[in-house]
Amino acid sequence: MQATAAIRRLVETALHIKQLTPEIEERINYELTRSGYISDIDYEALELLMEEMDAGRIKLVPSR
């Protein structure tokens, strides 16, 4: 995945399947840690994900 779009693509996946899986969450955290910063586009994507979760339209899938 291209570094500048990795988080946005992960958020798009979560929005598409309407779930934040442990795998997606781990990958987002990995990308944030690896890059050491967050672009404006990725920040906005994460904000949208949080808004959708707060509204109950995206479910957090617990770890097994």
Secondary structure, DSSP 8 states (H G I E B T S, - for coil): --TTTHHHHHHHHHHHHTEE-HHHHHHHHHHHHHHSS--HHHHHHHHHHHHHHHTTSSEE----
